[in-house]
Amino acid sequence: MCGCGTLPAATVEQRQETEAMLRAMPQVTSVKVRSGQEVADQLRRSYERSGDTKRAQDPSSFGDVLHGVLRRAEGFPAIAEKMKSAQRVSMVFRSGVNFWAGKAEAQISLCGQDLFSRNAPACRQSKRAGATRVVTETRVVTETRVVTEEEKAAVVTRLRDLLGVETIYFQDSGHALKIAKLSASDHRSTETFPDSFYVKFPDPALARAITPTIKPMPGVLAVWPAQGDAACCPADASRAGVTSHSSRVIPSPASTTSIRSRSARSSAVSRCPTS
């Protein structure tokens, strides 16, 4: 609900009315309310765990959030249309399926041709090798530099040097799209997703070193916490059919010098975990 940035916050009465409206809908089986402060605190803690002190100190505020569980996913469009009419509702969206919750502590997104990369300073280094122009009908919008195989290998090597890294997974944009479609079966976006590494630590506290170490490296778009919120994302994507060679373990040793394409086959490359 409203309460983010400069938007006026919803009153207690408006939040209660909206909650009652959502609970009254026959497509909804249950509703959980989370305060904006709770959402903000959880987000900051997740950034602290991955060593991102800058985002952890971000003073941004959030509005209250209502999580509704549906009887059937097909009921979402009707609910979204109805709830958008409620007072002080800023947006209505599907809760995403977090395939990586419990399987990794950090996500390293790599520069690509996706929207985030095109707007990220780290990926807009047009004077360096590999820059690709994104052009409209009338002008050049930006020049995006896609991560190279050498830069991917350098990231893997640096990760292997970090204390406590247990497993490194590589996820290509195709696997990311499959996960997006699990959250929204009617997903029709033509936008691509960046390739990413996901990193598992036996002790999550060790993940604090990953952001300051990896984020400044060439070809890295961003480093994010990979852990999801079970209250918002109860579904397990691994039980919904996401088993693909496009997400796989990067094998040891650290002397690995390249990341194979999604079509590559090798006994040393395992598929991503399914439980």
NORRAQUI-V695956 format. One record per backbone hydrogen bond with DSSP energy under -1.0 kcal/mol. NH is the residue of the N-H (numbers start at 1). CO is the residue of the C=O. If there is no record, write none. Layout:
NH|CO  NH|CO
This chain:
2|88  7|4  10|2  15|11  16|12  17|13  18|14  19|15  20|16  21|17  22|18  23|19  24|20  25|22  28|25  29|69  32|67  34|65  39|35  40|36  41|37  42|38  43|39  44|40  45|41  46|42  47|43  48|44  49|45  51|48  52|47  53|51  56|52  57|53  58|55  65|34  67|32  69|30  71|27  75|72  76|73  79|75  80|76  81|77  82|78  83|79  84|80  85|82  86|83  89|86  99|97  101|98  103|100  104|100  105|199  106|199  107|224  108|197  109|222  110|195  111|219  118|114  120|117  123|120  124|121  128|125  131|128  132|144  134|142  136|139  141|134  142|134  144|132  145|123  146|130  147|111  152|148  153|149  154|150  155|151  156|152  157|153  158|154  159|155  160|156  162|159  165|162  166|200  167|200  169|198  170|248  171|196  172|246  176|172  177|173  178|174  179|175  180|176  181|177  182|178  183|179  184|180  187|184  196|171  197|108  198|169  199|106  200|167  206|203  207|204  208|205  209|206  210|207  211|50  213|209  214|210  215|211  217|214  220|217  221|109  222|109  224|107  226|105  232|229  233|229  239|236  240|237  242|237  243|241  247|244  248|170  249|270  250|168  256|253  264|261  269|266  272|247
